[in-house]
């Protein structure tokens, strides 16, 4: 059975990855969460650092798991980021999907953050912690996240990642169209 190594133990990321892979491939996988470093700041800033964080998670997992990997196994890294433009904070995530020597990194849709949250993040606070303070929640990053809070539950963090992962899987689902 193919394995999917999930480079986080966050339940939201685990559910998004297990759901998207199972639905996209219509087959069973052995999903294995593993905690690895992103080698970037706890709250990455900008597209480059956020994409690097998701890629580093996959690379660090690959190094750690080298004996356990086959060419058919996947590694998935998700890194949430913020960018600042014109005094506005924009939230997004980068997702890297790695299989063998092939990897794809995609970016989720972006959405604006409230000024109070941006102010705390600019002071060095991680987005999830800023959300908890501003919205008086506990551990929102392992629940609905900023997207769930700001959409009144219409889109939660798991759904937000799910769609992006499925889109990121397109080249793997259609390898005959993308390899060559």
Secondary structure, DSSP 8 states (H G I E B T S, - for coil): --EEEES---HHHHHHHHHHHHHHH-S--EEEE-----SS-SSEEHHHHHHHHHHHHHHHHHHHHTTT--TT-EEEEEEEEEEEETTEEEEEEEEEEEETTEEEEEE---EEE-HHHHHHHHTT--HHHHHHHHHT-SSGGGTTHHHHHHTTTSS-HHHHHHHHHHHHTHHHHTHHHH--
